[in-house]
Each structure stands twice: as structure tokens, then as C-alpha cells.
């Protein structure tokens, strides 16, 4: 059963709790004044939250003990409740399912490499883009995440990475659940908070942040105008409109040429190389002629292709391309002068592609055990 493309945000079931990550410094000071606390505590809170990754006011020893509960209730409600946290790759990959204030589920992943620690975060609960080979897309869109819910995933990932001895969080990829550019206002705010220096933000370099999109052309243009040199990743998955209309339904609104034109303009404005994400699907988009067509479209551009071995969802008719087919696809792209790599599908022992772990939690109704099925396309950046 196919899911309809959804660009309109569903109405939230209830209002989100107020959180300091949804407020600027003046807003935090105003709330503190309302509960009888001095304005300077706002900088203390922001230093603890953004800089030290402490999200629980009761643990903030620079606050008066008698004031911590009131401050926590006013500005630091628990946004993410852990439902299930699995790890594999000798602990170097950690995938978490979080329950939000209204019961919605989202996922995030931490991946530790020798030279970096990356968090893959979600921008929506579910996704409205309806891509038929994607577990999240086939689940439909629940709602957009708030700015604070997005930022809190990054803070939680930084804290988890530190607690598990993985190192300092250095990279963020918006390749989790949801279409980031469909939640533009909150994404924009979150990007600024992620990249501003402590105590005004988390202090991660914008050059270490990647925003993935299926190709919302008007919003790619807005991102290029924002003045943040983040990397743009375009989930293309087919070089021709006939197939992409099926695989990526937003293509019925903005065709391949329009999406790529917006990407090249983004590269021109930001001077950042664009990533093209391409899930390799057996006998669907992996033909040699499609590799040649993709190479022709990308040749001479500031671009890199990430080929993604598809991680099929349970019961899906979609399957991964055989390795020889994948290798030939790579060879043809490189022969066209296009930089190409095959994505490292981290997490071979925990629940699969983006959306699968949350789906398994929903089906079971209870947290699962550590160690399950493979992690798929929500893994590493190039």
C-alpha cells in the first residue's frame, strides 16, 4: 500500500513544552525573571546545556539547589525519553529511539571513526516524502520536530559519545527521519544553534554539518541564502525523470534538471561540494546506462556521489544491487570524471535503515534488546 506525498505539516496533538533551545538569551532571561531568578542564570544554563551537554537542571551544581527544580520545569523539560539504545561495531555505532512529549518516536545514530564522531539526527517524526523503498517514507509524516527537539538530539548524542568514550562530537548529518527542508523554519534555527559558539550554541563548525534533501528546490535556494557553509546532500536515486517520479515522488513537482540546477547554484554560492546520494536498488536504478546518464549530468561539477547499498525493509520488494553491479556503476561514474564512493553501512547488528528501529519498537510496544538488524542508508557521510 503506497503512502501519499505530504508537504503540509499535520497539526500537533498538543503544544510542545517550552525549552531554552527554543528561546534566545533575552527569552531565557524573561522566563527566569517570571520565576524569580536573576537574569545572569540564563548564561549559566546555556553554558551547561550547549557547552557541557547537561540537560538536567538537578545536575547543574552552579545553580542554587533550592532553585534547580523550578528552573528545570521552566526551561529544561525532558524532550527525549530513551526507549531503546542499541550498539554494535564494538560500540562505535550507537542507534537510539526517543519518545517525544506527545508519544511520537524519532531516531538518531552516533558513529565513531578514527578522525571524527558523527551524529545522524532526525528533523521530523516520520516523513511525508513517500519514497517507496524507505521505511520512514512508507510510515508517513507524524509531525515536524521543534527546534529544541532537533537540537536536543545533538546534545544527547554529544553526551552519549562522551559517556561511552567515543570522543567529542564533531560532525552532524541531517539524514535521519524526515525531510529537513520540509521543516525549514525549525531547521534554520537549529542550524544556527548547532554552529554558534558556546554559550550561544553547541559550537560545531558549519563545514562539518550536512543537510540532506530529496530536492525541495525553493528551500534549497533559501538555504543557500542563509550564509551557513553547510554541505548540501541531494537524495537523487535516479538520473531520469521517469524513474525518479516513482522512487522520489517530489520529482513530480521539481524535476531532475531543476533539482540539480539548484544544487549547482548552492555550490556556487557556498563554495561547498554537493553530495549526491544514490541508493543502489537491484534491477531498478542500477543499469549501466543509468550510470552513464548520471555521469553525464554530473561531469565537471563540484560534486561527489555516495552510492548507498540499499538495506531493504521487511517485506519490501526492493533489494540491494549485487556487488559486481555496484562496482560497474562506480567504474562508469569514475570514468566520467565524477568522484564516487560506496557508503560505509555502519551498524550491521542493529535495526536497519532509517525508520526500522522505531517501527520495530512500535510493533513490539516495548523496548527491544541490544543487537538486532542492520543499519542502512542513514549511516556515514562521505
C-alpha positions in Angstrom: 0.0 0.0 0.0 1.5 3.3 -1.1 1.7 6.4 1.0 0.7 9.8 -0.4 3.2 12.7 -0.7 2.7 15.1 2.2 4.0 18.7 2.2 1.6 20.1 4.7 2.5 19.7 8.4 -0.1 17.8 10.4 -1.5 19.7 13.3 0.4 18.7 16.6 -1.7 16.7 19.0 -0.7 19.2 21.8 1.6 22.1 22.3 5.3 21.4 22.7 6.9 22.2 26.1 8.9 25.4 26.3 12.7 24.8 26.3 15.7 27.1 26.4 16.7 25.9 22.9 13.5 27.4 21.5 14.4 30.8 23.1 17.1 33.4 22.6 19.1 34.7 25.5 16.6 37.5 26.2 13.8 35.0 26.1 15.6 32.8 28.7 16.1 35.8 30.9 12.5 36.8 30.7 11.4 33.3 31.8 13.8 33.3 34.7 12.5 36.7 35.8 9.0 35.2 35.8 10.1 32.6 38.3 12.1 35.0 40.5 15.6 34.1 39.3 18.3 36.6 38.2 18.9 37.2 34.5 22.6 36.0 34.7 21.4 32.5 35.3 20.5 32.4 31.6 24.1 32.3 30.6 24.8 29.7 33.2 22.1 27.5 31.8 23.2 27.9 28.2 26.8 27.2 29.1 25.7 23.9 30.9 23.4 22.8 28.1 25.2 23.8 25.0 28.8 23.6 26.3 28.7 20.7 28.8 25.7 18.9 27.3 23.9 18.8 30.7 20.1 18.7 30.1 19.0 18.1 33.7 18.9 21.1 36.0 19.2 18.9 39.1 22.8 18.1 37.9 23.8 21.8 37.5 25.9 22.4 40.6 26.4 26.1 39.8 22.7 26.6 40.4 21.3 27.0 43.9 19.9 23.6 45.0 16.6 25.2 46.0 16.1 26.7 42.6 17.0 23.8 40.3 13.6 22.2 40.2 11.8 25.4 39.3 14.4 26.3 36.6 14.2 22.8 35.2 10.4 22.9 34.9 10.5 26.3 33.3 13.3 25.9 30.8 14.7 22.3 30.7 11.8 19.8 30.4 12.8 16.3 29.2 12.2 16.4 25.4 13.7 13.0 24.5 12.9 9.9 26.6 15.1 6.9 25.6 13.0 3.9 24.5 15.7 1.8 23.0 19.5 2.3 22.6 21.4 -0.4 20.6 25.1 -0.5 19.8 27.4 -2.5 17.6 30.7 -2.3 15.7 32.5 -2.8 19.0 30.5 0.1 20.5 31.5 2.5 17.7 27.9 2.7 16.4 25.0 3.6 18.7 21.4 3.9 17.5 18.7 5.4 19.7 14.9 5.6 19.6 13.5 8.5 21.5 9.9 9.1 22.6 8.8 12.7 22.4 6.4 14.6 24.6 3.4 13.5 22.6 4.4 9.9 22.1 5.9 10.3 18.7 9.1 8.3 18.0 12.3 9.5 16.4 15.7 8.0 15.8 19.3 9.2 15.9 22.6 7.5 15.3 26.2 8.1 16.6 29.1 6.8 14.5 32.7 7.0 15.7 35.5 7.0 13.2 39.3 7.4 13.7 39.1 11.1 12.7 35.6 12.2 13.7 32.4 11.4 15.7 29.2 11.9 13.6 25.6 12.2 14.8 22.8 11.5 12.3 19.7 13.3 13.5 16.1 13.5 12.6 14.2 16.6 11.6 10.6 15.2 11.6 8.7 12.4 13.3 8.1 10.3 10.2 8.4 11.7 6.7 6.0 12.9 4.1 8.1 12.3 1.0 6.6 8.8 0.4 9.7 7.3 -1.2 8.6 3.6 -1.6 11.9 2.0 -0.7 12.3 3.9 2.5 11.0 2.6 5.9 10.4 6.2 7.2 8.8 7.4 4.0 6.3 4.5 4.0 5.3 5.2 7.6 4.1 8.7 6.6 4.5 12.0 8.4 3.5 12.4 12.1 4.7 15.9 12.6 7.6 18.4 12.3 10.1 18.5 15.2 10.6 21.7 17.2 13.9 23.5 17.1 14.6 22.2 20.6 13.8 18.6 19.7 16.3 18.8 16.9 19.0 20.4 19.0 18.4 18.1 21.9 19.2 15.1 19.7 22.6 16.7 19.1 23.1 17.5 22.8 22.1 13.9 23.7 24.5 12.5 21.0 27.3 14.6 22.4 26.6 13.4 25.9 26.3 9.7 24.8 29.6 9.9 22.8 31.4 11.3 25.9 29.8 8.8 28.3 30.8 5.8 26.0 34.3 7.0 25.4 33.8 7.6 21.7 35.2 11.1 21.8 34.0 14.6 21.1 31.1 15.0 18.7 32.4 16.8 15.6 30.0 16.2 12.7 26.2 16.4 12.2 24.3 14.9 9.3 20.6 15.5 8.8 20.0 12.1 7.3 17.7 10.6 9.9 14.0 10.6 9.9 12.2 13.2 7.8 12.9 15.7 5.0 14.8 18.5 6.7 13.9 21.2 4.2 10.2 20.5 4.7 10.7 21.7 8.3 12.6 24.8 7.2 11.9 27.3 9.9 12.9 25.0 12.7 15.8 23.5 10.8 17.2 27.0 10.1 17.0 27.9 13.8 18.6 24.6 14.8 21.5 25.0 12.3 22.3 28.4 13.8 22.2 26.9 17.4 24.3 23.9 16.4 27.0 26.1 14.8 27.1 29.2 17.0 30.0 29.1 19.6 29.2 28.2 23.2 27.3 29.5 25.2 25.1 30.8 22.3 25.2 27.4 20.6 26.9 24.0 20.5 29.9 25.2 18.6 30.1 22.6 15.8 31.7 24.0 12.6 29.2 24.6 9.9 31.6 22.9 7.5 31.0 19.7 9.5 27.2 19.8 9.1 25.4 18.1 6.2 21.8 18.8 5.3 20.2 16.1 3.1 17.1 16.7 0.9 15.1 14.9 -1.8 15.0 18.1 -3.7 12.7 20.9 -2.4 14.0 23.4 -4.9 12.7 26.7 -3.4 14.1 25.8 0.0 17.5 24.8 -1.3 17.6 28.4 -2.5 16.7 29.6 0.9 19.4 27.5 2.4 22.0 29.0 0.0 20.9 32.5 1.2 21.3 31.7 4.9 25.1 32.3 5.0 25.9 29.0 6.6 28.5 26.9 4.6 26.9 23.6 5.5 27.2 20.8 2.9 24.1 20.0 0.8 23.3 16.4 0.1 20.7 15.6 -2.6 19.0 12.2 -2.5 18.7 11.7 -6.2 18.4 7.9 -6.6 17.7 8.1 -10.4 19.1 10.3 -13.2 15.9 10.2 -15.3 12.6 11.8 -14.5 10.5 8.7 -15.5 12.1 6.5 -12.8 12.6 9.3 -10.2 8.9 10.2 -10.4 8.3 6.7 -8.9 11.3 6.5 -6.5 11.1 10.0 -5.2 7.6 11.4 -5.6 8.6 15.0 -5.0 10.1 14.7 -8.5 6.6 15.1 -9.9 6.9 18.8 -8.7 10.6 19.5 -9.3 12.3 17.5 -12.0 15.9 16.2 -12.0 17.2 19.2 -14.0 15.6 21.7 -11.6 17.0 19.9 -8.5 20.5 19.8 -10.0 20.4 23.4 -11.1 19.5 24.4 -7.5 22.3 22.2 -6.2 24.9 23.8 -8.6 23.8 27.3 -7.5 24.2 26.2 -3.9 27.7 25.0 -4.7 28.5 28.3 -6.5 27.2 30.5 -3.6 28.8 28.5 -0.7 31.9 27.1 -2.5 30.9 23.7 -0.9 30.9 20.4 -2.8 27.5 18.9 -3.2 26.9 15.3 -2.3 24.6 13.2 -4.5 23.0 10.3 -2.6 22.1 7.3 -4.7 20.6 4.1 -3.2 21.5 1.1 -5.3 18.4 -0.9 -6.0 18.6 -4.2 -7.8 17.2 -4.1 -11.4 15.6 -0.7 -10.7 18.2 2.1 -10.9 21.5 0.2 -11.2 21.7 -0.3 -15.0 24.9 0.7 -16.8 23.1 3.2 -19.0 21.8 5.0 -15.9 25.3 5.2 -14.5 26.4 6.8 -17.8 23.5 9.2 -17.8 24.3 10.2 -14.2 27.9 10.7 -15.1 26.9 12.9 -18.0 24.7 15.1 -15.7 27.4 15.5 -13.0 30.6 15.7 -15.0 32.6 18.9 -14.4 30.6 19.9 -11.4 31.7 20.4 -7.8 30.1 17.1 -6.7 30.7 13.8 -5.0 28.5 10.7 -5.4 27.7 8.5 -2.4 26.4 5.2 -3.6 24.3 3.6 -0.8 23.9 -0.2 -0.6 20.1 -0.5 0.0 19.0 -2.0 3.2 15.6 -3.5 2.3 12.8 -3.2 4.9 11.0 -6.3 6.0 8.5 -7.5 3.3 9.7 -4.9 0.8 10.0 -5.8 -2.9 13.2 -3.7 -3.1 16.6 -5.3 -2.7 20.2 -4.2 -2.9 22.2 -4.3 -6.1 24.7 -7.2 -6.4 28.3 -6.2 -5.6 29.5 -6.7 -9.2 26.7 -4.4 -10.5 27.6 -1.8 -7.8 31.3 -2.0 -8.8 30.5 -1.4 -12.5 28.3 1.6 -11.6 31.2 3.0 -9.7 33.6 2.4 -12.6 31.4 4.2 -15.1 30.9 7.2 -12.9 34.7 7.5 -12.2 35.3 7.1 -15.9 33.1 10.1 -16.5 35.4 12.0 -14.0 32.9 12.0 -11.1 34.2 11.4 -7.6 32.4 8.4 -6.3 32.5 6.2 -3.1 30.2 3.5 -1.7 28.9 4.4 1.7 30.1 2.5 4.7 26.9 0.9 6.0 27.6 1.0 9.7 25.7 -1.0 12.2 25.4 -4.4 10.8 24.0 -5.8 14.1 21.3 -3.3 14.9 17.9 -2.4 13.5 18.0 -1.4 9.9 17.6 1.6 7.6 16.2 4.8 8.9 12.8 4.2 10.4 13.2 0.4 11.0 14.2 0.6 14.7 11.3 3.0 15.5 9.0 0.7 13.6 10.1 -2.3 15.5 9.5 -0.5 18.8 6.0 0.5 17.7 5.2 -3.1 16.7 6.6 -4.6 19.8 5.2 -2.0 22.1 8.2 -2.3 24.4 11.9 -1.6 24.2 13.9 -4.3 22.5 17.2 -6.0 23.3 20.6 -4.7 22.2 21.7 -6.1 18.9 19.1 -6.7 16.2 19.2 -6.0 12.4 21.4 -4.0 10.1 21.7 -0.2 9.9 21.2 1.1 6.4 21.2 4.3 4.5 21.2 6.6 7.5 24.9 5.8 8.1 28.1 7.6 7.4 28.7 10.7 5.3 31.4 10.5 2.6 
